[in-house]
Amino acid sequence: MRAELLSAFHRRHACHSFTAQPLERADLDFVLEAGRLSPSAFGLEPWHFIVCQTRADKTALQAACFDQPQVGEAAVVVVILARVGELAPDHAYTQRLLEREYPGERFAGGLAMYRAFYTATDIPAWSATQCHIAAANMMTAAAVIGVDSCPIGGYLPDAVAAVLDYDHSHFIPALVLAMGRRCFSGMASEQ
C-alpha cells in the first residue's frame, strides 16, 4: 500500500498539456468522492465542486485563467468553490455539520469554540485554504488511477464567477483543477 501511494506521488505533477481523450465517468466520480471525503477544520467541508466539460465552459474558464492552455485542453475542469455565506455560526449548514462533529453534550462547546474562531478569522481566506485540502486529495486520487491534473491558482475570480452559475453571495472561487490524460508518458517527478 505504501509503495502504491508513493508511486502515485511520483506520477502526480502539474500537467500542462492534455490529450483529447475524455475522462470516464467512473474516474471523475472517484476523484470527486476523494474530494468530498477530505478532512476539514470543524468538519465543515466548506467546498462545493462545479464540473465543467463543455468546450464553451472550458474556453471561457481558460480566458479567466490568464489563457492557460491546460484549462481549455483538459477533459474536465473542476472549479472548487469555497463556502462563505453558509459558514456563519447560526446558519443551518454550519449547525448541521457542527452537530455531526460535536454530538450531544459536546455541541454547545463546539459551537462556542467555532463562534470565537469565526469572529477572529478571515473566513473567506480560511474557507479557500480548506478547499486546497480537498484539491490535494483529488489530485492524489487522480494520480492513483492514472488521471493527470493541474491545480490552477492563477485566475481572475470575477471572471471565473461570471462563467459559472452559482450564488455569488455564498461562494467564492478557491481553485480551478484541470484533469485528463497527459500528452507525454514521462514521469514529472523523476530526479
N, C-alpha and C positions, 0 to 999 in steps of 0.2 A: 504494500500500500504506500509506504514512504517513497519507494522508487518511482511509482507511477505519478505521485504528486510532484516530486522533483522534476520528473520528465516533463510534466505539463508546464511547470515554471520555466524550464529551459526552452520549451517550444513557444511559450507566450511572448509576444512582443507587440509594439505599436505598429500594426500593419498599415503601410501607406499605399498599397496597391492591391486591389482585389480583382478576382476574375468575375465573369458574368454569371457564374454558377449560382443558382438560387439556394437558399438555406431551407432545409427540410423543416416542416412544422414541428416535428418531434424535437429537433435540435433547438429551435427557438424556444419552445416551451420549457425544455430542460434549463436553458440559460436564464430565462425569466424566473423560473422557480428558485434557482440558486440565489437570485437577487432578492426575491420575496422572503426567503428564509434567512436572510442575513441578520446578524445581531445588530441591535441599536440601543443607544442610551435610553433608559427608562422603558425600553420595549416599545417605543412609539412608532417605529417603522415609518419614518417621515418621507418615504419615497412613493412616487407614482410613475409608472412606465408608460410611455406612448411609443408604440411600434409604428415606424414609417417604412413602407415597402414600395410605394408607387414612385415612378420616375419623377413625377411632378413634385412630390413632397421632398424627395432626396435632393433634387436640383435646387429647390427653394432653401432647404437646410444648408446645402453646400454654400450658397451665396451668403447665408447668415453666419457661416463658419469661416469667414475670410477666404472663401473659394477653395478650401482644402479638397483636393480631388477624391480622397478616400471616402468622403461623405457621399458624394454622388455615385461612386463606383460600388459601394458596399451593397450586399444583398439586402441587408436590413440595417436600419438606423434606429436605435432606441434612444429616445430623449428621456433622461431621468429628471423628473421634476421633484423639487423639494417642497414639502408642505410648509406653509407658513400660517395661513389663516385658520387652520384647524388645530393648531398647537397651543392655543390659549388654555390655561388650566381648567376652565369651566366648559370648554367645548365638548360636545358629545363624543367626538372621535377620541380626544385625549382621555376623557373619563373612562371610556370603554377599555382602552388599552392599558391604562394605569390599573384598573380593576383586575385585569388579567395578570399584570406583572406583580401587583401587590394585593393579593386576595385577602378577603375577610378583614380581620383586625389590622392588618398591615396597610390597608388602603389609605387611611387618614394620614399616617406618617409619610407614605409615599407621595401623596398629593401635596402635603405641606412642603416636603423637600423639593418637589417639582415646581411649586409656586415660587419658592425662593430662587431656584435656578432660573426660572422663566424671567423674573424681574431683573436679574443680574446679567442676562445673556443676550447677545445679538442673535436672536432666534433665526432669522433668515440665513445668516452665515453658518450657524451651528447645524441647521437642518441640511444645508448643502453638503457640509462635511460628512454628515451621517450617510448621505446618499453615495458618497465615494466608497464607503464600506461595501454597500450593495454592488457598486460597479466593479470593485476589485474581485468580489466573489463571482460575479457574472463572467468576467474575463478569464478567471481561472477555470470555471466550469466549461467555458467555451473551448479553452485550450485542451482540456481533458478529452473532449470529443472531437478534436481536430478542426475546430472552428476558430478562425482568426478574428482579432478585434483591434480597435484603435480608440482609446479614450480621447475625446476632443474637448479640451478645456478652453480653447480659443474660439469664442463665438460672441456675437452681439445679442445679448439677452432679449432686447426688444424685438429684434428681427426673428429670433427663434420663436418667441411668443406669437408673433404675427402669423407664422406658418401654421401653428397648431391651434386646435380648438379645445380650450380648457378655461376654467375660471381663473383669470389672472390675479384675482384678489386672494386666492387660496394657495397658489403655487408659483414658484419661480424656477427657471431652468437651473439645474445643478451640473449636468454633464451630458454630452452627446456621445453615444457609443456606437461606432460603426462596426459591423460584423459581416463576415463572409469567408471566402476562401482566398488565401494569398496567391499572388501571381507567380511566386517562385517557391522552390522547395527547401532552400537553405534554412538553417537554424539561426535565428537572430541572436541568440544568447551564447553562441559558441565563442569562447575566449581563451 
